[in-house]
Amino acid sequence: MAELNITKQSVERAKEFILQYMIDSGYEGSLEDGTGVHDVLVKGYSLLYAMLQEQMEKTSGYLSLKNAQEVKSQLGAEYDDAVDAVLSNWFVERKEGTPTQGRLRLWFTRPVGFLQLFKDDEVFKFDGKFFAPQQEYIFTQDDFELVINKPQNAEEYFVDVSIISVENDKIIIEDGDQFTSYINNIYFIRGEALGDFETGASAESSEDFIDRTSHVITTRELISLSAFATVLPQEFPGVQSVYVAGHGDTEQLRDVVNFGDIEIHTGNKADIYIESPLNKISETYAVGGNNTVDLSGKGVATVLDVRRLNEERTSVEFSVGTDETLWLTAASPCEITVPDVSEGTEVEIIYLYSPDIFPVSDFITSPGQRVSCYDPLAKAKHPVVLSFMFASTRPQEYLTPLETEIKTIVQEYIRSLRHQDNYIESVLIEYLHSRLPALSGIKVPVNAEFLLFDEAVGRSVTGHCVSSFRVPEVGSLSKQISANTIQFYTDSSFITVR
């Protein structure tokens, strides 16, 4: 709803204008405060004039971007609407963001005879943000599954529901995170995340919208390599940055032809590396022949661990077979070899993948798409998985209340790193203290380690980050791995505070 903010100064200016106009028009009566003409006519028209003047200024903001920025304070909450109206003339729309969604496990002390959850009913809350079921659920006693809570030696029952954030927002939720649940049932215990949630995206700010539009209006189709970096973030809200490895670029290996000792780039191929939120997946597979598990076509970006399904979840040795030039694509070959596990044995495989790689791949290869080369290939950027161990001179009872906040802030910093940004320890420490002034006593250097899968050899490279992470310092890697083609990842399971 439109609002008018009339200030005392604007009314006074209007009154002065009307008084001067009456005097110039030859009015000879008294215009002093308290007279009928002043209190009824002048004051009334002053307010009306001020309102019209305010509305005229606000309306001008809908006519051009320059005007909108000049009258931003008068527009107030309408500033975004004015920007939308102006930029719509270029057939560009604001990215409204996407919701955060995932699976929630609801725990009860006993099965419930009848439980109904309505679609879009705001009954779940996490970090102040409301969530709702994605569909209507009706559970009866037979739908509940029994689990023995060993620490408490108690029976607990659960059902699972799919939920989605009410607002489009970037909300980081990891496996086991606790939700506030407004379920009116005396047997209800808690709600907790079942696996990492698919992180959404906040609505685009007006400043980002204006900046993006300045590029979009000149690049509408994928008719140049620079157009990929403009069009893809517009079409896919999850895509945060794009790097195109084209003809002659070091990272472009698909067009390389060797004639003896001479290496030639034949050109007309483009590897489009996208940075977007990564999902961590844990799945169970039976080991097949030759001690292998095939995860081809799942868009695997990094295999973090392979574990036996024993109580200790013991990690086992593994290697990954793939095609170097097709790794990180939607159809990338991925054959995991576990030499110490016999055929038929089930193992747990934990890996990262980029959900956006599939729609982006379909988009750039769609039949009607005009592209700048005949062979574009979408790839996820190489995940550099960072783990941290923060040590403090303060006692543990001081750190424990701050531990969750520390982990959240560290994840925010890592996720904020963009194209060619590097992890730098001093910047992280500064960011921690700026966000959490109560924190003190953190020892430096921070014990930080990295894990980076090298598709050239089928194994992950690990090491310490001494004050920063830079690709050249890692050593010999696939030529496809560079500062242009990496993105950083961490989650709470990789962060320790003591």
C-alpha positions, -999 to +999 in steps of 0.1 A: +000+000+000+014+034-010+024+057+018+029+095+020+053+109+045+044+146+050+070+165+070+065+197+089+091+214+066+072+205+035+039+219+049+057+251+059+071+255+024+037+249+009+021+275+033+048+301+023+040+295-013+003+299-009+007+331+012+030+346-013+006+337-041-023+354-023-003+385-016+009+387-052-027+382-064-038+414-046-055+399-015-056+427+011-071+410+041-053+396+072-034+364+067-021+362+103-022+329+122-056+326+139-077+343+113-104+323+095-087+326+061-054+314+075-067+285+096-093+272+072-080+281+037-042+285+040-036+256+063-059+233+045-045+240+011-009+239+025-015+203+036-031+194+002-003+211-017+024+193+003+007+159-003+005+166-040+041+177-041+052+146-022+032+123-046+047+141-076+083+134-064+075+098-057+058+094-091+089+107-108+108+078-092+088+054-114+098+072-146+136+067-146+162+050-125+181+082-120+149+098-105+143+067-083+178+070-068+174+107-062+140+104-043+149+071-026+143+085+009+108+097-002+100+064-018+109+044+013+095+009+010+083+017-025+119+020-038+120-016-048+087-012-067+100+018-085+132+000-096+111-030-108+088-007-128+118+011-145+138-020-153+108-039-166+110-016-196+140-037-205+121-069-200+142-078-170+127-091-138+140-092-102+152-126-091+127-134-063+148-160-048+140-196-039+128-213-007+148-235+015+134-270+017+142-305+030+130-334+051+120-331+088+118-360+113+091-357+140+097-376+172+071-389+197+071-409+229+044-431+215+025-436+182-003-412+177-037-425+166-044-395+143-021-367+132-029-342+105-006-316+091-020-291+065-001-279+035+012-243+039+004-243+077+032-225+094+039-250+122+077-253+120+103-226+128+141-225+125+163-195+134+132-173+134+121-184+099+088-202+094+084-235+075+053-253+063+045-289+050+048-292+013+017-313+012-011-324+035-001-353+058-024-377+076-007-402+099-022-430+118-006-453+144+007-477+118+028-450+101+051-445+131+084-463+132+101-474+165+137-465+174+154-472+207+171-441+221+201-458+237+215-429+258+181-426+275+171-463+271+137-452+259+114-460+230+108-432+205+086-431+174+090-410+143+074-399+110+090-379+082+076-349+064+088-326+036+088-289+045+096-257+028+103-221+040+074-197+039+096-170+025+123-172-002+154-171+018+189-185+022+187-206+054+215-230+062+202-261+078+222-292+084+215-328+094+203-330+130+195-293+134+166-288+158+133-271+148+107-254+169+075-273+161+040-261+170+024-295+171-004-297+196+002-332+209+013-343+244+035-371+230+055-349+206+092-345+216+111-327+189+116-320+152+151-324+136+164-320+101+168-353+082+199-346+062+212-312+049+184-290+035+185-276+000+195-240+007+174-214-010+182-179-021+171-145-008+153-121-031+177-099-052+184-065-037+177-034-058+214-026-060+223-061-073+193-060-097+205-027-112+240-040-115+229-072-132+205-053-156+233-032-169+249-064-183+217-082-192+204-055-216+235-061-238+237-099-236+204-117-241+215-150-256+246-172-252+261-156-283+294-147-266+314-164-238+307-134-215+270-139-220+272-172-201+282-152-170+253-129-174+225-151-185+230-182-163+227-163-129+196-146-143+180-179-153+191-199-123+190-182-089+213-207-073+242-199-097+264-174-079+293-171-103+304-184-137+338-190-153+341-200-190+372-220-201+373-214-238+398-215-266+434-213-254+425-212-217+447-234-195+416-251-180+402-261-214+415-296-221+387-310-244+400-292-275+437-301-271+453-321-299+489-333-297+511-336-327+542-352-312+556-326-288+533-299-301+501-291-283+473-273-302+440-260-290+415-266-319+389-243-303+351-241-305+346-258-271+336-241-239+335-255-203+311-235-183+320-238-146+292-227-123+294-220-086+262-229-067+253-243-033+265-279-028+245-306-012+260-333+010+245-367+004+248-399+024+235-430+006+239-468+010+251-490-019+260-526-023+295-532-036+294-548-071+319-567-091+355-558-090+349-541-057+332-511-073+302-489-068+290-469-098+277-434-092+279-422-128+253-396-138+247-384-103+267-352-107+292-362-080+316-333-073+336-349-045+335-382-026+341-373+010+341-407+026+332-444+022+322-462+054+313-497+065+278-501+080+291-512+114+283-494+146+316-474+144+310-464+107+346-473+100+361-455+069+376-476+042+402-469+015+387-459-019+396-444-053+375-428-079+376-437-116+364-410-140+371-392-173+392-362-165+375-339-190+340-350-181+344-348-143+319-324-125+294-326-153+258-339-150+268-372-167+303-375-152+316-411-150+322-420-113+332-455-104+343-459-068+367-488-060+368-501-025+396-528-025+391-539+011+353-545+008+339-577-007+312-579-034+277-577-020+286-558+011+268-526+017+287-494+024+277-458+031+290-432+006+291-395+015+296-371-014+289-336-025+270-326-057+256-295-073+218-297-079+220-268-104+244-287-128+215-307-142+191-278-153+220-256-164+233-284-186+198-289-201+195-251-207+228-246-226+223-276-248+186-272-255+178-274-293+166-237-296+196-222-278+219-200-297+254-205-283+288-191-291+304-226-297+291-259-310+302-279-279+294-262-246+296-283-214+283-273-180+305-282-150+304-276-113+334-258-098+358-280-079+349-281-042+377-273-018+365-288+014+379-269+044+379-282+080+388-261+110+399-267+146+397-236+167+416-237+199+412-211+226+430-200+257+397-197+275+380-226+294+356-249+277+326-235+297+333-202+281+334-217+245+304-240+247+277-213+246+294-197+216+302-229+197+271-229+175+275-192+166+311-197+157+303-226+134+275-206+117+297-175+112+326-196+098+302-212+073+288-178+063+323-165+056+333-196+035+300-194+015+306-157+009+338-163-010+333-158-047+351-161-080+389-160-074+384-151-037+408-171-015+404-183+020+426-161+042+430-168+079+434-132+090+402-122+072+383-151+088+394-141+123+385-105+116+351-116+103+345-138+134+352-110+158+331-085+139+301-108+140+307-121+175+323-093+197+321-115+228+346-139+214+382-138+226+412-160+231+412-178+198+447-191+191+464-184+158+474-199+135+441-218+132+444-255+124+428-255+089+430-283+064+418-287+029+406-317+007+405-313-030+397-341-055+421-343-084+404-360-114+437-366-131+447-393-106+412-402-091+422-393-055+418-364-031+447-342-022+448-331+015+470-307+033+472-278+058+462-242+049+490-221+063+473-187+067+455-191+033+446-215+005+460-210-030+459-236-058+495-232-070+507-241-035+489-275-036+513-290-061+507-309-093+470-312-102+448-315-132+452-284-154+414-279-150+419-270-114+427-233-109+416-202-089+390-197-116+374-232-112+372-238-075+347-230-048+350-235-011+328-257+011+325-264+048+297-274+072+294-279+110+308-314+109+341-300+096+344-273+124+357-281+159+359-256+188+377-264+220 
